[in-house]
């Protein structure tokens, strides 16, 4: 399971203030905490509080600060092609990057796939197109196939593609989690080799009371369906322990009596 830490995001108060004041300390500390918690990659998102005209520069600054403490992959999280390009230029000086993300609209797909090819980056393809978020399994699969075709056309390896079925808050649409679980299963059958499948896990429990519990149970179900990447909070120890245990029980990791400790030691 590829764990992408979600906490370097300008929507969190400490990171938002760090961006505003150009204070690198909170950013470095959050990067190091997430890596210690088992993150394999870090999502970098300037958030919406930064004015649009300043987001590319803010993205470059966030990445440069994060790169001071890690060469692990960085997920460049922004809808703007210009901002993503700036982020890729900064991130790939030292290590790899993932574009987070593109929608299934033809022009946007082609543009972002071109960037992925240019920088040798991974890329997340969302189950969204000009009609909005696909609500059915069939709609999500159609966009997924379109995304894989665009990757092939651009010379991007399918192994660098991450399909995101889009998980909506369960308190808004209780049918959505089941649809996403089945979509994950079918995404894995779209090509050989199979594309990666990623979710933004925290979206599921947005606005709910038992957020950590909801996230833990769904992540276990999703891993069983074939999920192999997740954007979530690696500082949630119970979530991490549940994820690692699920992979043990599904024979995706090797059991030992100290498997929880071994997991974090293996990430160091």
C-alpha positions as CSV (number, residue, x, y, z in Angstrom):
1,X,0.0,0.0,0.0
2,X,1.4,3.4,-1.0
3,X,0.5,5.8,1.7
4,X,0.4,9.5,0.6
5,X,0.4,11.8,3.6
6,X,-2.2,14.5,3.3
7,X,-1.1,17.0,6.0
8,X,1.1,19.5,4.0
9,X,-2.0,21.4,2.9
10,X,-2.7,25.1,3.2
11,X,-6.2,24.3,4.5
12,X,-4.7,23.2,7.8
13,X,-4.1,26.2,9.9
14,X,-0.4,25.6,10.8
15,X,0.5,25.0,7.2
16,X,-1.6,28.0,6.0
17,X,0.2,30.3,8.4
18,X,3.6,28.8,7.4
19,X,2.9,29.7,3.8
20,X,1.7,33.2,4.7
21,X,4.8,33.9,6.8
22,X,7.3,31.9,4.7
23,X,8.1,29.9,7.9
24,X,9.7,26.6,6.9
25,X,9.7,25.0,10.4
26,X,6.1,23.8,10.5
27,X,6.4,22.4,7.0
28,X,9.6,20.5,7.7
29,X,8.2,19.2,11.0
30,X,4.9,18.0,9.4
31,X,6.9,16.3,6.6
32,X,9.1,14.5,9.1
33,X,6.1,13.5,11.3
34,X,4.3,12.0,8.4
35,X,7.3,10.1,7.2
36,X,7.9,8.7,10.7
37,X,4.2,7.6,10.7
38,X,4.8,5.5,7.6
39,X,4.1,7.8,4.7
40,X,5.7,6.7,1.4
41,X,4.9,10.0,-0.4
42,X,3.7,13.4,0.6
43,X,0.8,15.4,-0.9
44,X,1.7,19.1,-1.4
45,X,-1.3,21.4,-1.6
46,X,-1.2,25.2,-1.2
47,X,-5.0,25.3,-0.4
48,X,-7.5,27.9,-1.5
49,X,-6.6,30.7,0.9
50,X,-3.6,31.6,-1.2
51,X,-4.6,34.0,-4.0
52,X,-4.6,32.3,-7.4
53,X,-1.9,34.6,-8.7
54,X,0.5,33.5,-5.9
55,X,-0.2,29.7,-5.9
56,X,2.6,28.7,-8.3
57,X,5.2,30.5,-6.2
58,X,3.7,29.1,-3.0
59,X,3.8,25.6,-4.4
60,X,7.5,26.0,-5.4
61,X,8.3,27.2,-1.8
62,X,6.4,24.3,-0.1
63,X,8.2,21.8,-2.3
64,X,11.6,23.3,-1.8
65,X,11.1,23.3,2.0
66,X,9.8,19.7,1.9
67,X,12.7,18.6,-0.3
68,X,15.1,19.7,2.5
69,X,14.0,16.7,4.6
70,X,13.1,14.0,2.0
71,X,13.6,12.7,-1.5
72,X,10.5,10.5,-1.4
73,X,7.8,11.1,-4.0
74,X,5.8,14.3,-3.8
75,X,2.2,14.5,-5.0
76,X,1.6,17.9,-6.6
77,X,-2.0,18.7,-5.7
78,X,-3.5,21.5,-7.7
79,X,-5.9,21.9,-10.7
80,X,-3.8,24.5,-12.5
81,X,-1.5,23.2,-15.3
82,X,0.9,26.1,-14.6
83,X,1.1,25.5,-10.9
84,X,1.6,21.7,-11.4
85,X,4.5,22.4,-13.9
86,X,6.2,24.7,-11.4
87,X,5.7,22.0,-8.7
88,X,7.2,19.3,-11.0
89,X,10.2,21.4,-11.8
90,X,10.9,21.8,-8.1
91,X,10.1,18.3,-7.0
92,X,11.9,16.3,-9.7
93,X,15.3,18.0,-9.0
94,X,15.5,15.4,-6.2
95,X,13.2,12.4,-6.5
96,X,10.0,11.6,-8.3
97,X,6.6,13.3,-8.3
98,X,3.0,12.4,-8.9
99,X,0.5,14.8,-10.5
100,X,-2.6,15.1,-8.4
101,X,-4.7,15.2,-10.6
102,X,-6.4,15.3,-13.9
103,X,-10.1,14.9,-14.8
104,X,-11.4,12.9,-17.7
105,X,-12.0,15.9,-20.0
106,X,-10.2,15.3,-23.2
107,X,-8.2,18.6,-23.3
108,X,-7.2,18.4,-19.7
109,X,-6.3,14.7,-20.0
110,X,-3.9,15.4,-22.9
111,X,-2.3,18.4,-21.2
112,X,-1.6,16.7,-17.9
113,X,-0.5,13.4,-19.5
114,X,2.0,15.5,-21.5
115,X,3.4,16.9,-18.3
116,X,3.6,13.4,-16.8
117,X,5.6,12.2,-19.8
118,X,7.8,15.2,-19.8
119,X,8.8,14.8,-16.1
120,X,8.6,11.1,-15.8
121,X,5.8,11.6,-13.1
122,X,3.0,9.4,-11.9
123,X,-0.5,10.8,-12.5
124,X,-3.9,10.5,-10.7
125,X,-6.9,10.3,-13.0
126,X,-10.2,11.3,-11.3
127,X,-13.6,9.9,-12.1
128,X,-14.8,13.3,-13.2
129,X,-15.5,14.8,-16.6
130,X,-17.5,17.6,-18.1
131,X,-20.6,16.0,-16.6
132,X,-19.2,16.1,-13.0
133,X,-18.4,13.2,-10.7
134,X,-19.4,9.9,-12.2
135,X,-22.0,8.4,-9.9
136,X,-22.2,4.9,-11.3
137,X,-19.7,2.1,-11.7
138,X,-20.1,2.2,-15.4
139,X,-19.5,5.9,-15.6
140,X,-16.4,5.6,-13.4
141,X,-15.1,2.7,-15.6
142,X,-15.6,4.7,-18.8
143,X,-13.6,7.6,-17.5
144,X,-10.9,5.2,-16.2
145,X,-10.6,3.6,-19.7
146,X,-10.4,7.1,-21.3
147,X,-7.6,8.0,-18.8
148,X,-5.6,4.8,-19.6
149,X,-6.0,5.4,-23.4
150,X,-4.7,9.0,-22.9
151,X,-1.7,7.7,-20.9
152,X,-0.9,5.3,-23.7
153,X,-1.2,8.0,-26.3
154,X,1.2,10.3,-24.3
155,X,3.8,7.6,-23.7
156,X,3.0,7.3,-20.0
157,X,3.4,3.8,-18.5
158,X,0.2,2.3,-17.2
159,X,2.2,1.5,-14.0
160,X,2.5,5.2,-13.4
161,X,-1.3,5.8,-13.6
162,X,-3.4,6.0,-10.4
163,X,-7.2,5.9,-11.0
164,X,-9.3,7.6,-8.4
165,X,-13.0,6.5,-8.2
166,X,-13.8,9.6,-6.1
167,X,-15.2,8.8,-2.7
168,X,-18.0,11.1,-1.5
169,X,-19.0,11.8,2.1
170,X,-21.0,8.9,3.5
171,X,-23.3,11.4,5.3
172,X,-24.3,12.8,1.9
173,X,-24.6,9.7,-0.2
174,X,-24.7,6.3,1.7
175,X,-24.7,4.3,-1.6
176,X,-21.4,5.8,-2.8
177,X,-19.0,3.7,-0.7
178,X,-20.4,0.4,-2.1
179,X,-20.1,1.8,-5.6
180,X,-16.5,2.8,-5.0
181,X,-15.6,-0.7,-3.6
182,X,-16.9,-2.4,-6.8
183,X,-15.3,0.2,-9.0
184,X,-11.9,-0.5,-7.3
185,X,-12.3,-4.2,-8.2
186,X,-13.1,-3.5,-11.8
187,X,-10.5,-0.8,-12.2
188,X,-7.9,-3.5,-11.5
189,X,-9.2,-5.5,-14.5
190,X,-9.0,-2.7,-17.1
191,X,-5.4,-3.4,-18.3
192,X,-2.5,-5.7,-17.8
193,X,-0.5,-4.6,-16.0
194,X,-3.2,-3.1,-13.9
195,X,-3.4,0.6,-13.1
196,X,-2.9,1.6,-9.5
197,X,-6.1,2.6,-7.6
198,X,-6.0,5.5,-5.1
199,X,-8.6,7.2,-2.9
200,X,-8.7,10.4,-0.9
201,X,-9.8,8.6,2.2
202,X,-10.6,11.6,4.4
203,X,-13.4,12.7,2.0
204,X,-15.4,9.7,3.0
205,X,-15.9,10.9,6.6
206,X,-16.1,14.6,6.0
207,X,-18.6,16.1,8.4
208,X,-19.3,12.7,10.2
209,X,-18.8,12.2,13.9
210,X,-16.9,8.9,13.9
211,X,-14.4,10.0,11.3
212,X,-11.5,7.7,12.3
213,X,-13.7,4.6,12.6
214,X,-15.4,5.2,9.3
215,X,-12.0,5.7,7.6
216,X,-10.5,2.5,9.2
217,X,-13.4,0.2,8.2
218,X,-13.6,1.5,4.6
219,X,-9.9,1.3,4.1
220,X,-9.9,-2.3,5.1
221,X,-12.8,-3.0,2.7
222,X,-11.0,-1.2,-0.1
223,X,-7.7,-3.0,0.4
224,X,-9.6,-6.2,0.1
225,X,-11.1,-5.0,-3.2
226,X,-7.6,-4.2,-4.6
227,X,-6.9,-0.6,-3.5
228,X,-3.1,-0.1,-3.5
229,X,-2.7,3.6,-2.7
230,X,-4.4,6.0,-0.3
231,X,-4.1,9.7,0.5
232,X,-4.8,10.0,4.2
233,X,-3.4,11.0,7.6
234,X,-0.5,8.8,8.6
235,X,-0.5,10.3,12.0
236,X,-3.7,8.4,12.8
237,X,-2.0,5.4,14.5
238,X,-5.2,3.3,14.7
239,X,-5.8,3.8,11.0
240,X,-2.2,2.8,10.2
241,X,-2.4,-0.3,12.4
242,X,-5.6,-1.4,10.8
243,X,-4.2,-0.9,7.3
244,X,-1.1,-3.0,8.1
245,X,-3.2,-5.7,9.8
246,X,-5.5,-5.9,6.8
247,X,-2.5,-6.4,4.5
248,X,-1.2,-9.2,6.8
249,X,-4.5,-11.0,6.7
250,X,-4.8,-10.7,2.9
251,X,-1.2,-12.2,2.6
252,X,0.1,-8.9,1.1
253,X,2.7,-8.6,3.8
254,X,4.7,-11.0,5.9
255,X,3.5,-11.8,9.4
256,X,5.7,-11.6,12.5
257,X,4.8,-11.0,16.1
258,X,6.2,-7.5,15.9
259,X,4.7,-6.7,12.5
260,X,3.4,-3.2,13.5
261,X,6.9,-2.2,14.7
262,X,8.5,-3.8,11.6
263,X,6.2,-1.8,9.3
264,X,7.4,1.6,10.6
265,X,11.0,0.4,10.8
266,X,10.8,-0.6,7.1
267,X,9.7,2.9,6.2
268,X,12.7,4.6,7.9
